[in-house]
Structure formats: C-alpha cells, structure tokens
Amino acid sequence: MLRYLLPAVAVLLAAEPVLAQVGADLNISPKRVVFGPGERSATVYVFNQGDQPATYSVELVDRVMTSDGRIVAIDEEPGAQVDSARDLVQYTPRRISLAPRTSQAIRVRARPGGSGEHRTHLTVTALPPETAGFTVDQAAAGAADEVSLQVVALFSVSIPVIVRDGPVDARAAIDRVALRQEAQQELLSLDLVRTGANSVYGDIEVFAETPGGQVLLTAVRGIAVYPEIDRRTVVIALPQPPVAGQSMTIVYRDDDADRGEVLATATLVAP
C-alpha cells in the first residue's frame, strides 16, 4: 500500500480523495477598507470562531471582478487589469496564531497613490495544523496496492482595500430589469451599471406597490461594481411573486462615500 499526503491546495482533485477542510471558522471585520484623501490608517480584526487553535497567513492579492460579480485572482482572468494598490499599502502582522474564540488586529496603512482609485485585497488564509496528515493507524489501513489522496482545502477570506485620492465620482444606473422563475422561485434580474470613474458600492432595495403604499419586499446588501467592469448582473430571489400588473421599484442606495444617497432607481410592472 502506498499513501501520499498532498501539499495543501484550495481545489478538489479527482479519485475520491479524503478531504480535510481547514479554517471554516475564520471571520474578518470590516468587510472592506477604504482610504479617502487624508485617511492613512485602519484596523482589521481577524476572528477564530472555532474550538481549536488556528494559524493564519496574511497577504495582499490583486483580484478582479467579473461581469457576474465573482471576485477572482487577477491571473485567473486573462487580459484583466486592475489599478493595483499593493505598492501603496502596508500591514502587520503577516502571520497570526489565535486561541479558540479569540481575535487579533491587523494594522493597515496606506500612502497616497496619485489621482484615481487603486485597489487590492487583504487575504487571510487558515493554515493546516501539524495534525492535518495521515495518522499511523490511517496509514496502516487499506490494501497494499492502494493509493490514497488527502486534500487539505484551505479556507480564506479576502476584503478589498481601496485607496482614493481626490473627489469620488460614484454614479450608477439600473438596466435590463426582468422577472423570471427558476425551480419554483421568483427571481428579479437586473444589470447594475457603473457610469462614473470610481467603483460603486451599496444596497439594492426592492419595493412593491400595494393599496396601502410601498412595501419593502427584500434588500441585498453590499453590491459593488469595480472599475475594471462597466456593469454586472445581479439576481435577487423574491420572497413572494408579485401580482400581475403590480408595480415594483428598485433602488440602489450608496453605502460608501455618501451613505444613504440614492444612486439609481428603476421600475418594473409584473406581467
């Protein structure tokens, strides 16, 4: 029998490996860091919400947004470009060990980067413990000619770190609003369009007209469109289907430079 312990990776391999998930109890706050003009320091907190000690690495990774809203490493999206803030941002520490149910602060500093908006992602990754390998009993089990794989899937959390110098040009529009049904679920689909030079970040609220006035149907928090794309598609599950002929209002409200400001609205009449 032959067994291998593969290096820790973040993807699954074929052939039914033994999977060990490391770091699912990792949390981080806040969910984004924005340095405006004259703002040069911030604090990010890493939480180990699990019942075991854990060690984490901290690094800056340039990531880009795709048209469907996914955030991927820049080398995973051929031809993608981002105005990186990696050279503008410093942070400490770069490795953290936490007891169960404890937290630690990461100090983040930024220097001016000239005009425009620059972005990178602070990425915290849970590292596998020394016990992540096969035990003696596990290695002794199985047939002599068996090859087994153990894949350690590392859990990581990334938050954007944005450096801006100068006034913020955050404008948006809502386009291609439509209703559709999938698997007996009523869905609202729309394109969120960035029309200014900077990224936009905010909340989408969906209201329905009723005899008693407008009623909030649902809200989706923290929806962004970053400068590398002009628009992204957003799909929202509605808690209940609208009545035929019912008017719906979609509001995109800023949660960044001018919190609460309405950036875009659109209306739709249910067929």
C-alpha positions as CSV (number, residue, x, y, z in Angstrom):
1,M,0.0,0.0,0.0
2,L,1.2,3.5,-0.9
3,R,-0.3,6.7,0.5
4,Y,0.6,10.3,-0.2
5,L,-0.2,13.5,1.7
6,L,-0.5,16.1,-1.0
7,P,0.5,19.7,-0.4
8,A,-2.3,21.9,0.8
9,V,-4.4,23.2,-2.1
10,A,-7.6,25.2,-2.4
11,V,-9.2,22.9,-5.0
12,L,-10.5,19.4,-5.1
13,L,-8.8,16.6,-7.0
14,A,-10.4,13.6,-8.7
15,A,-10.4,10.0,-7.5
16,E,-12.4,10.5,-4.3
17,P,-9.7,12.0,-2.0
18,V,-10.0,12.3,1.7
19,L,-11.0,15.9,2.1
20,A,-10.0,18.0,5.2
21,Q,-11.4,21.5,5.4
22,V,-9.3,23.9,7.3
23,G,-10.4,27.2,8.6
24,A,-14.1,27.4,8.1
25,D,-14.4,29.2,11.4
26,L,-12.4,32.2,10.2
27,N,-14.1,35.6,10.1
28,I,-12.9,39.1,9.5
29,S,-14.2,42.6,10.1
30,P,-14.8,45.0,8.5
31,K,-15.8,43.7,5.1
32,R,-13.9,46.4,3.2
33,V,-11.3,49.2,3.9
34,V,-11.5,52.5,2.0
35,F,-8.8,55.1,2.4
36,G,-10.1,58.5,1.3
37,P,-7.9,61.7,0.9
38,G,-6.0,62.2,4.1
39,E,-7.0,58.8,5.6
40,R,-3.9,56.7,6.1
41,S,-4.6,54.1,8.8
42,A,-7.2,51.4,9.5
43,T,-7.6,48.3,11.7
44,V,-8.9,44.9,10.5
45,Y,-9.9,42.2,13.0
46,V,-9.4,38.5,12.4
47,F,-11.6,36.1,14.5
48,N,-11.1,32.5,15.2
49,Q,-14.7,31.4,15.9
50,G,-13.8,27.7,16.2
51,D,-13.0,25.4,19.1
52,Q,-9.4,24.7,18.1
53,P,-6.3,26.9,17.9
54,A,-5.6,28.2,14.4
55,T,-2.8,29.9,12.4
56,Y,-3.4,32.3,9.5
57,S,-1.3,33.9,6.8
58,V,-2.0,37.5,5.8
59,E,-1.1,38.8,2.3
60,L,-2.2,41.2,-0.4
61,V,-3.6,39.7,-3.6
62,D,-4.8,41.6,-6.6
63,R,-8.2,40.4,-7.6
64,V,-10.7,41.5,-10.3
65,M,-14.5,41.4,-10.6
66,T,-16.2,39.5,-13.4
67,S,-19.4,40.5,-15.1
68,D,-21.4,38.1,-12.9
69,G,-20.0,39.6,-9.7
70,R,-17.4,37.0,-8.9
71,I,-14.1,38.1,-7.4
72,V,-11.1,36.1,-8.7
73,A,-7.3,36.4,-8.6
74,I,-6.1,38.5,-11.5
75,D,-4.1,35.7,-13.0
76,E,-7.3,33.6,-13.3
77,E,-8.9,36.2,-15.7
78,P,-6.8,36.5,-18.9
79,G,-6.4,40.1,-20.0
80,A,-7.9,41.6,-16.8
81,Q,-6.4,44.7,-15.5
82,V,-6.7,46.5,-12.1
83,D,-5.2,49.7,-10.8
84,S,-3.3,48.0,-8.0
85,A,-2.8,49.4,-4.5
86,R,-0.3,46.7,-3.5
87,D,2.6,49.1,-3.5
88,L,0.6,51.7,-1.6
89,V,-0.5,49.5,1.3
90,Q,1.5,48.2,4.3
91,Y,0.2,45.9,7.0
92,T,1.3,44.0,10.1
93,P,1.4,41.2,11.2
94,R,1.7,38.8,8.3
95,R,1.1,35.6,10.3
96,I,-1.4,35.2,13.2
97,S,-1.9,32.4,15.7
98,L,-5.1,32.5,17.6
99,A,-6.6,30.5,20.5
100,P,-10.2,29.4,20.1
101,R,-12.8,32.2,20.3
102,T,-10.2,35.0,20.2
103,S,-9.3,37.8,17.8
104,Q,-6.3,39.9,16.7
105,A,-6.0,43.2,15.0
106,I,-4.2,43.8,11.7
107,R,-2.8,47.3,11.3
108,V,-3.2,48.6,7.8
109,R,-1.6,51.8,6.4
110,A,-1.7,53.5,3.0
111,R,0.2,56.2,1.3
112,P,-1.1,58.5,-1.5
113,G,-1.3,56.9,-4.9
114,G,-2.0,59.9,-7.1
115,S,-5.3,60.5,-8.9
116,G,-7.9,57.8,-9.3
117,E,-8.8,54.7,-7.4
118,H,-6.4,51.9,-6.5
119,R,-7.4,48.5,-5.1
120,T,-6.0,45.3,-3.8
121,H,-7.4,42.6,-1.4
122,L,-6.2,41.8,2.1
123,T,-6.4,38.0,2.1
124,V,-6.3,35.9,5.3
125,T,-5.8,32.2,4.9
126,A,-6.1,29.5,7.5
127,L,-3.0,27.2,7.5
128,P,-3.3,23.5,8.1
129,P,-2.3,22.2,11.6
130,E,0.5,19.8,12.0
131,T,-2.1,17.1,12.6
132,A,-3.5,17.5,9.1
133,G,-1.5,14.5,7.8
134,F,-2.3,10.8,8.0
135,T,-2.1,9.2,11.4
136,V,-0.2,5.9,11.9
137,D,-3.5,4.0,12.1
138,Q,-4.8,5.6,8.9
139,A,-1.6,4.8,7.0
140,A,-1.8,1.2,8.1
141,A,-5.4,0.7,6.8
142,G,-6.3,-0.3,3.3
143,A,-4.8,-2.6,0.7
144,A,-1.2,-2.9,0.0
145,D,-1.6,-1.6,-3.6
146,E,-3.9,1.2,-2.7
147,V,-3.1,4.8,-3.4
148,S,-5.0,7.4,-1.3
149,L,-5.0,11.1,-1.6
150,Q,-5.6,13.6,1.2
151,V,-6.5,17.1,0.0
152,V,-6.4,19.9,2.5
153,A,-8.7,22.6,1.3
154,L,-7.6,25.9,2.8
155,F,-10.3,28.4,3.8
156,S,-9.5,32.1,3.1
157,V,-11.3,35.4,3.3
158,S,-10.5,38.5,1.2
159,I,-11.6,42.0,1.7
160,P,-11.0,44.9,-0.7
161,V,-8.6,47.6,0.3
162,I,-9.2,50.8,-1.7
163,V,-7.0,53.9,-1.9
164,R,-8.6,57.0,-3.3
165,D,-7.1,60.5,-3.9
166,G,-9.3,63.3,-4.9
167,P,-13.1,63.6,-5.2
168,V,-15.2,60.5,-5.6
169,D,-17.0,60.0,-8.9
170,A,-19.5,57.3,-8.0
171,R,-22.5,57.2,-10.3
172,A,-24.7,54.3,-11.3
173,A,-27.7,53.1,-13.3
174,I,-30.0,50.1,-13.4
175,D,-30.7,48.4,-16.7
176,R,-32.3,45.2,-18.1
177,V,-34.7,44.6,-15.3
178,A,-36.7,41.4,-15.7
179,L,-38.6,38.8,-13.8
180,R,-38.1,35.1,-14.3
181,Q,-38.9,31.8,-12.5
182,E,-36.4,29.0,-11.7
183,A,-37.2,25.9,-9.6
184,Q,-40.4,27.5,-8.4
185,Q,-38.5,30.5,-7.2
186,E,-39.4,34.0,-8.4
187,L,-36.2,35.9,-9.4
188,L,-35.6,39.5,-10.2
189,S,-32.7,40.0,-12.6
190,L,-31.0,43.3,-13.4
191,D,-27.8,44.9,-14.6
192,L,-26.1,47.3,-12.2
193,V,-24.2,49.8,-14.4
194,R,-21.2,51.9,-13.2
195,T,-21.3,55.3,-15.0
196,G,-18.7,57.2,-13.0
197,A,-14.9,56.8,-12.8
198,N,-14.9,55.2,-9.4
199,S,-16.3,52.0,-8.1
200,V,-19.8,52.0,-6.7
201,Y,-20.9,50.1,-3.5
202,G,-24.3,50.0,-2.0
203,D,-27.5,48.2,-1.2
204,I,-30.3,47.2,-3.6
205,E,-33.8,47.5,-2.2
206,V,-36.9,46.2,-3.9
207,F,-40.3,47.8,-3.2
208,A,-43.8,46.7,-4.3
209,E,-46.8,49.0,-4.7
210,T,-49.8,47.9,-2.6
211,P,-53.1,49.5,-1.8
212,G,-51.6,50.7,1.5
213,G,-48.4,52.2,-0.2
214,Q,-44.9,50.9,-0.9
215,V,-43.8,47.8,0.9
216,L,-40.2,46.6,1.1
217,L,-40.0,43.2,-0.4
218,T,-36.4,42.4,0.0
219,A,-32.9,44.0,0.2
220,V,-29.4,42.8,-0.8
221,R,-26.5,44.5,1.0
222,G,-23.0,45.2,-0.2
223,I,-23.3,45.1,-4.0
224,A,-20.3,46.7,-5.8
225,V,-19.2,47.4,-9.4
226,Y,-15.5,47.9,-9.6
227,P,-13.7,50.0,-12.2
228,E,-12.4,47.0,-14.3
229,I,-16.0,46.4,-15.5
230,D,-18.8,48.7,-16.6
231,R,-21.7,46.5,-15.4
232,R,-22.6,43.3,-13.5
233,T,-25.6,41.1,-13.5
234,V,-27.4,40.8,-10.1
235,V,-30.1,38.1,-9.5
236,I,-32.4,38.6,-6.5
237,A,-34.7,35.9,-5.0
238,L,-38.1,37.5,-4.2
239,P,-39.8,36.2,-1.0
240,Q,-43.1,36.1,-2.9
241,P,-44.1,36.5,-6.5
242,P,-45.6,39.9,-7.5
243,V,-49.2,40.1,-8.6
244,A,-49.8,40.6,-12.3
245,G,-49.9,44.3,-13.0
246,Q,-48.2,45.2,-9.7
247,S,-45.6,47.9,-9.9
248,M,-42.1,47.4,-8.4
249,T,-39.4,49.9,-7.7
250,I,-35.8,49.0,-7.5
251,V,-33.5,51.4,-5.6
252,Y,-29.7,51.3,-5.4
253,R,-28.5,53.2,-2.4
254,D,-24.9,54.2,-1.7
255,D,-23.1,52.7,1.3
256,D,-19.7,54.2,0.5
257,A,-18.8,57.9,0.2
258,D,-22.3,59.3,0.5
259,R,-24.1,56.7,2.6
260,G,-27.9,56.6,2.1
261,E,-27.7,58.6,-1.2
262,V,-29.9,57.1,-4.0
263,L,-27.5,56.3,-6.9
264,A,-30.1,54.7,-9.2
265,T,-33.7,53.7,-9.5
266,A,-35.8,51.6,-11.9
267,T,-39.4,50.4,-12.1
268,L,-41.0,47.2,-13.4
269,V,-44.6,46.2,-13.9
270,A,-45.1,42.5,-13.2
271,P,-46.6,40.7,-16.3
